[in-house]
Amino acid sequence: MIITLRFLLIIILCIPLNAKPIIKGNGSISEDNPNKEITPQEKIYKTNNITKPIPTNDWWSSILWQKLSSNHFPHPLALDYNNLGLRIYYPGNSIYAFDKGMAAGMPESVQDLIIGTGTKSEFNEANVHDFSDWFVTSQLGNDNSFLRFSYGHGSPFIFVNYKNISPALIFSSNPTIWSKTKNAVGLTTDKGNNYGLFIPEGFKWNDLKSKTINANWAKHGFFSIAILPDKSPSTLDFFNNYAHNHIETTKVDWHYDQSQSNVIAKFTFGTRKVCDKHSGTNKTLAALYPHQWRRTNKQTLKYHYNSIRGMMKLAEGNSFEVNYEYPGVLPCLPLEVKNIKDELLDITNSKKNAQDSYWAGKELGNLSSASVIAEVCNHEKISTDLRKIIKLELEDWFSYKKTKGDKHFYYNENWGTLIGLPPSYGSSKEINDHHFHYGYFLRAAAEIARTEPEWIKEDSWGSVTNLLIQDIANSDRNNKNFPFLRNFDPYAGHSWASGHAKFADGNNQESSSESMNAWTGIILLGQFINDLKLRDLGIFLYSSELAAIEDYWFDVNQENHHEKIKSPNLAMIWGGKATYETWFSNAPHCKTGINILPIHGGSLYLGRYPKYVNTNYQFALNESNGKWSGWPSIMMSYNALFDANKSWKTWQEYGQKMPLDSGNTKANTVHWIQNLMRLGQLQKNITCNHPISASFKSSDGKVSHVVYVSGKKPIKVNFSNGVNFDAAPGKFTIKTIK
């Protein structure tokens, strides 16, 4: 019996913590990087406490990739590790604005304070010790002698635990102490920012009037610091009530309310009261971003912080809910357009065959749009032929053929990620942009599932398809292969593009519209295969990112962008700045168009504010001296959401003669603009209880309600303006009223 138990124990200990993905049905992936592409570094800066898949592409990811991190921005604070400890700075009072953007970063060697040691000992590296949905715990030192820091989005606190070490707060010059009680100190740094220091009863800080404030207590313990919204003793006392409720877990949950066409996202902070003698509540304080407080019923307090995203309002409690509008998506626009058969045939006969995961994805996006457009325009054979091409291309990528240069997906077990080979733009070495790349594949898979749902079953090609979804947006926290929501930051409300975030300004995202392309693919795929959990995941991601886009990229309420900024939109959002610039071009059509492309049935959200569309379009056109030098189809398709007739005239004059962006086609452009000429502007205030839907209003006052139903059964749909009707399966149903 003892021998048997020992044998079983040996077997258990030999089982790897991260099981490799299992492919059921058709398809295969590699696990040995046969193309010898440059892959992510082997070293991951983490403690042995981390046993679950690594969450790359986060606001704090640089801690994992470097001995000592780059700047990272939980907001309202800015943080960074150096050899002295954790650098801390509040950039909210020093936001710098200029004509192309604004910055609220943390310059090198500029901080409010550093949490380190009184012995001036130096640290070689910081390691991630734990994490949850928007919080991280990092460690300086080793398991026997350490400083551990827990912090995250929205929290004004940094919670510190230590062992066999003497903590100290290091300042550039003597701070001003303006309040002192037996377990709380209020001070102002030489940068003019106010902090509270909170210690357990019976302990104290020494040398309060010096540049180094030392802890005077046992070699094991905890304390907290908080950025304060003012230097009132009453504010310090208020924060003291929450200072020893350490946040140990953060979690987001969501629910799609189909009848109201919205998503309720619940954000929960799991706290532990670490000080028995402390008389405060077990709740915490959290600062809500503009996209959150604008959409919540949670009562906020009188306190707030400035941030690069706008005003963050403080709330009390362990949870709050945000109500995101879901506007609906379509496979394409619904009306037949004559005389585009030749353009569709050009797409069918195209010999383009991109070899890397991004540009191959773009081609799949064009094929997917063309396929459903061909069907709507009654070119059934072309539609069928296009789907055959899509399937062949997907099946090629979804199969590892063990030949040199083979297109396929490779699983890197060390980082828990699926990498398309050949890669591009750092998608392999740095795990960049996976949601941008794979979104096109998912929208292509959805186009196949629209008419052939059996193709996507697990015993067919569904297994590999699911791996792409899991890589960018895994919703199962128990998944042993992929982290939870890799690319998506649920508290910030949007995705991050960089896998490593090793920048002075933190992580970044440029093309928010390619995020929306990915979430559209997940919505359509889930709907077409009747996987409602998958569909609702896509709806949550889409609706949340939409709220962030409208607040931070577009600022449709004109509250978050500084008045010095000339452009109506900002092309890139960073942790510590936001700018009207791109990685690849300074051309206005690129700086505006990068948050518009690709144009597809999930792009209609761009037209929710038609006047803003016109303002944004005209600004970029004026910056281009009144004539586009590139991307005519993207820009004119965008402006069609405001004035389709004018866009069509401009397209006829010169747009169709210019080289297209490779992510679009003439057929897609003509079909899009001519549909909007007849349908009119999107009506954001009319919603539907069916997720694949939209409403439009023409210039003569006619309102068209559009629904696409997959499957074989009709359904009754209800619109929020009281219109309801039976929608037929396998096609668009349009009901137009005056």
N, C-alpha and C positions, 0 to 999 in steps of 0.2 A: 504493500500500500504506500509506504514512504517513498519507495523507488518510483512508483507511478506518479505521485504528486510532484516529485522532483523533476521527472521527465516532462510533465505538463508545464511546470514553471519555466523550464528551459525553453520550451516551444513558445510560450507566451512572450518571454523576454526577447526572443529572436524575431517576433513579428514587427515589421517596420511601423512606426507611428503614422506615417502617411502612406496609405495604400495607393497603388497606382490605378489610374482610371481603367475601368473594364469596358471593352467595346462589345456590345451585343448586336447581333445582326451584321449588316454590311459595314465596310469601312475599317480603317486602321490608322493608328498614329505611330510615330517613332518615339523611342525613349533614349536614343544614343546620339542625337544630333549628327546624322549621317552626312550632311552637307558641310560640316565643320564651320558653321557660322559662329561668329563671336556671340557668346551667350552671357547671361548675367554672371557677375563675379561669384566665386564660391563662398567667400566670407560673408556671413550675415551677422551683424552686431546685435546679438540677443543672448539672454541668459538661458540656462537649461530649463528655466520655468516655462519657456515657450515650446509647446509641443504641437500646436495647431498650425494650419497653413498661414503663410506670411501675407499680411495685407499691404501689398505694394500700392502705388498710385494714391497715397493718402497725403494729408496735409503735414504729417509728421514722418514721412517715409525716409527722409535723409538720415535719421538716426540709425536705421537698419543698414545703410550703405556706406557709412563713413565712421572712422574712429571717433570723431567728434562732429556733431551734426552741422548742417547749414541752418540758417535762420528758418524757423517754422512759426506759424501764426495760428494759434487756436482762437484768437480774437475773444476778448478785446486786447489780449497781451501778445507780445512778440518774444520768442525765446530762442536760445542757442546754447549749445554746450561748447566750452573751451577747457583748457587744461586746469583752470582754477575752479570750475564748477558750472552751474546753470546761470547763464546770463538772462536777465529779465528786463523788459522795457515795455512801457505803455506808449505806443505811437499816436494815440488818439488826439493828443494835444499838439501834435507837430505834423499834421497832414499837409503835404506840399502839393499844390495843384498847378498845372500848366496847360497850354492849349491842346496837348495831345493826351492828357491823362492826369493821374494823381498818384501820389506815393505816400505810404505810411509804413515805412520799413524800420529796420534797426541797423544803422550804420556800424561798420566795424569799430570795435572798442568803445562804442557808445551804448550805455545801458543805465538803468536806474540802480541796479544792484546785481551782485552775483551771490548765489548761495553756494558756499564752499566750506572750507574748514579753517579753524583758527590756527592750525599748524602750518598753513601755507603750502601744504603738500599738493603736488600736482597729479592730475588724473590723465591716464593714457587714452582712455576710451569711455564712451557711454554706450550702454546696451539696453535694448528694449526688454523689459521684464514682464509686462502684461499689456493687454489692450482690450478695448471693447468698441462699440460702434462709433464713438467719436471721442474717446478718451485713450490716453496712453500712460503707462508707467515705465519710467526709464531709471537705470541704475548707474551710478558712479561708484567704482570700487568693485569688491568681490562679495561673495555670499557671506563672508565672515566680517567684513568691514565695508560699510556702504552708506551712501546717501541715495534714497529712492524718492522720485518726484512723480506725482500723479496730477495730470491736468488735461484739459480738453476744451473743445468749442463751448463758448458761452459762459464758462465758469470764471468768476473773478478770482477764485482761489487757486493756489498751488499747495497741494498737500504733501508734506515731507515726512518720511520715516527714515530713521538712521540706526546704525548698529556699530558699536566699537569705533566711533568716530566723533570728533568734536565739531559740530556745525558752527558756521559763522556766516554773517552777512557782510559782504564786502562792498563798499561804496567808493566812488571816485573822490568824494569830499564829504565832510561831515554832514549827515542829514539833519534836518530840523525836526526835533521832537516836539510835537504840539499836544500830545495826550499820553498819559501813562497810568495804567491801573495795575492791579496785581497780576493780571494775565493777558493784558492787551496793551500794545504800544501803537500810537499813531505818529507817522512821520512823513515828511516831504523831502524828496530827493533833490539833488542839485539840478535835475531836469524839470523840476516843478510838479512832479507827479506824487500823488498821495497813496500811501500803503498802510495797511494794518498788519501788525505782527501778533500772532496769537499763540500762546503757550499754555500747557496744563498748569493748573494751580499748584503752588509749591515750588515752581521753578521761575527762573528769571533770565533776562539778558544782561550781560555785563558790557561796560564800555559804550553806553548808549551815545555818548558825546564824541565818539571817535569814528574814523572811517571803517573800522572793523568792529562789528558788534558780535561778541562771542556768547555762546550758550553756556549757561552755568547750571548744569543738571547732569543726570546720569548718562552713561555711555550708550544707552538704548532709549529710544523715545520717538517723539513726533512733535511737529508743530505745523502751523499754516501761515501763509502770508496771502494777502488779498490786495488787489488794486481797488482803491476806494474812489467813488465818484466825487467826493469833496473831503475837506479836512475838518468836518464837524465831529466833536466827541460823541454826539448822538448817533452819527453814522457809524463810527467805530464800534459803539456798543451794539448797534443793530447787527452788524456783520459778525460780531463776537458770538452771537446766538447760533451761528451756523458753521463756525470755523472748525469745530472738531467733529463734524459729520463728514467723514472722508467719503468721497465718491469712489466706489469700487467697481461699479458696472454702469454702462449706459446702453440703452436698447431702444431701437425704433421698431414699431409695428405699424401695419397699415391695413386699411379696409376700404375696398371700392364699393361705394353706395351707388349701385346701378340706377336706382330710381331717381336719384338726384344728380347723377353724373358728376360726382366728386369723390375725392379720396380723403379719408381721415387718417392722418399720420399721428401716432402717439409717441412722444419722446419721454423716456423714463430714466431717472437717475436712481441707481441703487446705492444707498448710503449706509455707512456703519458708524455708529457713535463710538468714538475711540476713547472718550474721556468720561468716565463714570461720574466724576464730580461736577462736570460741566452741566449747567442747568438749562441749556438751550434746547430747542426743538430738534427732532431728527430729520428735518427737512433741509433743503439746500437753496442756494440762490443761483439763478441762471439768466444770462443776458440773451435775449432773443434777437435774431437778425431781422431786418426790415421785412423780408419775405415771410417770416414767421409771425411777427406781431401784427402784421397787416391782415393775417388770415386766421387769427385765433380768437377765441372767447376768453382766453386766460387773462385775468386781471393783472396788469403790470403795475409796478411801484413807481414812485416819483423819481427813482434813480435811473440814470442812463449813462452810456459810454459812447464816445465817438469812435468810429472805425472806418476802414477803407470801404466797407460795404454801406456805410450810412449809420444812422443812430441805432444803437443796440439798447433795448429797453429791458430793465431788470425785472424778474418775476420770482416769486417765492413758491416753493413746493417741490415735490419729487417727480412731477410729470406735467405735461401740457399737450394739447392737441392742436394740430394745424389742419385747416380745411382747404385742400387744393382743388381748384376747378379742373375738371377733365373735359376738354372741348370736343373730343372725338377725332378719329382719323379715318381716311379712306384708302382703298388700294390705289386709286387714281381719281381724277375727276370724271363725272359720269356720262357726259354727253358725247354722242358721235360727232366726229369732225371729218368732213369730206376731204379728199385730195391729199391724204398723207400716206397713202399706200407705198409710194416709192421711197419715202423717208423710212418707213418701217422695214421695207425690204433691204435698204442700205444697212440697217442695224443687223438684220438677219444674216446678211452676206459678209459682214465685216470680218476681216481676218486678224483683227487685233487679238493679242494673246499675252497680256501682261503677265510677268513672271513673279512679281512680289505681291505680298498679301494686301497692300493698300490699293495699288492700281488694278490688280485683278478684281478686288472688291468693287472698285468704281465701275468697271466694265459690267460686273454682275448687276449693279444697281441700274445701269442703263438698260440691260436686257430685261430686268424685272419690270421696270416701268413700261417698256415697249410692249411686253407680253400682254399686260392687262389693258393697255390702250388699244392694241390691235383687236382684242376681243370686243371692247366697247364699240369700236368702229366697224365691227362685223367682218373683220378679216381673220376668220377662224383658223385658216391654215397657217397664216403667219404667226398667230398666237401659239398654236401647237408647236410649230417649228422652233420658236423662241424658247419655249419651255424645255424642249429637247436639248437645246444648246445649254441652257442653264443647268439642267440635270447633269449633262456630261461634264461641265466645268466643276460643279460642286462635287461630283463623284470622283473626279480627278484629285481635287484638293483633299477630299475626305478619305483617300486611300494612300497608304504608304507602300510604294512599289520597290523600295530598296535599290533604286538606281541613282546614280550621281546627278545632282541638280533637280531631283524629283520635287514637285510641288506637293506639300503635305503639311500636317501639323505635328509638332514635336512637343512632348510633355517634359518640362524641366521639373523634376521632383524636388530639387533643393528649394526652389522658390515657389513651387506649387502653381505653375502657370503653363498655359498652352500657347506655343509660339508658331505662327505661320512661317513656313520656309519656302522660298526665300523671303526674308523680312525686309522692312524699310523703315526709315526715320527712327531708328533706335528701338524698334518693336521687339527685337531679340535681346540685344546687349543691355538695354535699359528698361525693358518691359513698357515701352511707351505706346500710347495710342491704340491699345487693343480694341477699345469700344468703337473707335473710328473705323478701324479695319474690318472687324468682324460684324459690325452693324450691317454692312452691305451684303455679307454672306447670309445673314439672318433674314434680311428683307427678301433676298432671292429664294431662300428656303420657304419663306411664307408664300411667295408667288406660286411655288410648286404645290404647297399644301392647300392653296385656295381651290384647286381643281382635283388634286391627287393627294388627299390627306394620308393615304396608305403609304406614300413614299417616306413620310416623316415618322412612321411608327418605329418603335425601338428595335424591332426585328428587321427593319430595313435600314434607312439612313438617319434615323432619329437619334441614335446613340451618339454619333460624332457631333451632330447638330447641337445636342444638349451640352456637350463639352464646351462648345464656343460660348453658349449662354452662361454656363457655370464659370467660365474664366472671367468674364466681364461683369457678371451680375448674379453670382450665386446667392440664393436667398436662404440656403440651409446652413445654419451655423454649425451643424454637426458634420458637414461635408469634410472628408479627410484629404481631399485633393486640391481644393480651391478655397481661398478666403471668402468671407462674407462681403458681397457687393464691392468687388475690387476697385472698379473705376468710380463708383458713386459714393459721395460723401453725404450721408442723409441729413446731418445737421446743417451743413453749409447749403444743402439743397441742390447741388450740382455735381458734375463729374470733375475729375482731375486727369490730365493727360500724361504727365511725366511719371514714370515708374519709380524714380529715385528722389525727385524733388530736391536735387543738390544745387539750389540756387539761392543767392542772397535774398531774393524776394519770395522765397518759398515755392510751392508748387504752382502750376498754371494750367489754364485751359484756353485754347484759342477758339476752335470751331464748335461752339455749343450746338449748332445745327446738325453736326454729324453725330453728336450724342443723341439728339432727338431722332435721327435716322435709325440708330440702333434700337431705341426704345419702341419706335414704330414697328420695326421688324418683330420684336418680341410680342407686342400687342396683337399684330395680325396673325402671327404664327400660333399664339395661344388660342385666339378666337377660331381660327380655321381648323385646328385639330381638337377643339373643345377641351382644351386644358385651361380651365378657368384660373387656376392658381398661377400659371405662367402668364396668362393674359393680364391678371390683376397686378402682378409684379411689374410688367411693362407699363401699365397705366399709372402706377405709383411713381415710377422713375420718370415717365414723360410729364406727369402733372407737376411734380416737384421741380424738375429742371425748367419747365415752362415758367414757373413762378420766379425762379432765380434769374432766368434770362430777361424777363420783363423788368425786374428790379435792378439788376447789376450790369448786364450787357447793354440793354436798351433804355433803362430808367424811364419807363413810360409815364410814371407819376412825377418825374422831374424833381425828385427829392434826394437822390443819392449821389449824383454826379455833381462835381463842383462847377460853379458858374464860369470859371475860367476855361473849361473844356469846350472847344469849338464843335466837335463832332457830336451828333445825336447818339451815336453808339460807341461803345468801347469794344475793340476787337479781341483783347486778351485780358482775362481776369487772373490775377496772381494773389498769393497770400498777402503780399505787402504792397501791391500796386495794381493799377488798372489802366490800360493804355490803348490808344488807337494806333496799333501797329501789329504786324504779323512777323512770324519767323522767316518768311520767304520773300516778301515784296513790300514796297512802300507805295504801290499803285493804289489809288482810292477804290477801284473796283474790287481789289483783293482785300483791303482792310474792312470794307463793308460786306463784300460778298462772302467772306469766309464764315460768317455767321448766318448765311442764307442757304448755301449749297448743302446737299443736293436738293433739287426740286422734285417733290413726290407727293403722294397723297397724305403724308403725315406732316407736310410743310404748311398746312393751312393756318396753323397757329401764328405764323408770321403776319397774317392779315387781321389779327384781332383788333388792332388799332390803326385803321386805314390812314388817318391823318399823320400819324407817326411814320408810316411807310413812306408817304410822300415826302415828308421832311428829311428822312434818312436818305432816301433815293436822291433827292435834289441836292443835298449837301455833297454826296459823293460825286454826282455828275458835275457840279460846279468845280469841285476840286480837280476834276478831269478836264477842265476847260471846255465844258459843254458837250464833250463827245467821248464815248467810251473807247478805250484803247484795248479792251479785252473783256472776256466773260459777258458778252452781250445777252446771251440767253438767260443767264442767271439774273442779271440786273433788270431786264425787261419783264421776266417772269415775276420778279419781286414787285415791281411797280404795278403790275397788272392787278395785284391785290387792292390797289387804290383806284387805278383808272386803266382798265383793260383795253379800252378803245384807243387810248393814247399810246399804250405800250405796243399794240398791234401796228399802229401807224409807224412808230419808230422802228419796229422790227422790220417792217416792209421797206423802209427807207434805206437802212444800212445794216441792221443787226444780222440778218440772215446771210450777209456776204462776208461777215467776219469769222475768223476761227472761233469755234466754240470752246468753252471749258471742256476738258476731257471727261468731266463728270456729268455731262448733259448731252442731249441730242436735239436735232431740229424737230423730230416728231414729238418729243416730249414738250418742247417749247411751244410749238404751234397748237398742240392739243390743250395745253394749260391756258394759254392766253385766250384762245377762242372760246373755251368753256367759261372763263370768267367774264368774257364779253356778254355772254348770254345769261349767266347765273347772277352776276353782280358781286357785291362785297360779302365777305363772311359775316355772319351775325353771331357775335360771341355771347350775346345775352339769351340766345335760344339754345337749349340743351336737349338731349334725347336720352331715353333709357336704354338705347342700344349703342354699344361703344364704337361701331363702325358707321359713323353718320356725320352730317354737317348740315348747316342751313345758310342760305344766301339770300340777298335782297338785291334785285335789279334796280336800275335807275328809274324804271316806270312803276316801282312799288311792289312788284311781284316777289313773293317769298317762296323759295324752292327748298323743300325738305328732302334730303338725300340720304338713303340708307342702302348699305350693301349687306346682304344676308348670305352666308355660306351654308353649306349643307343641303338638305333635301326637303326641309319643312319650312313653310311660311311662318312668320312671327308677327304679332301685333306690336307696333312701336308707338310710343307716346312722346311728344315734344312738349317742352315746358310752356309753350304759348297756347296749349290746348288742342293742337292738331294731333290726330292719331289715325293710323291706317294699317292695313295688312301689307307687309312687305314680302314679296315673292323670293323664293330661294334661288341661289346660284346666279344672281344678277343684281344690278342696281334697281331700286324703286325710287321714283321721284314724284313728289306731290307738290304742285305749285298752286298757291292761293294768292289772292289780292288782299 
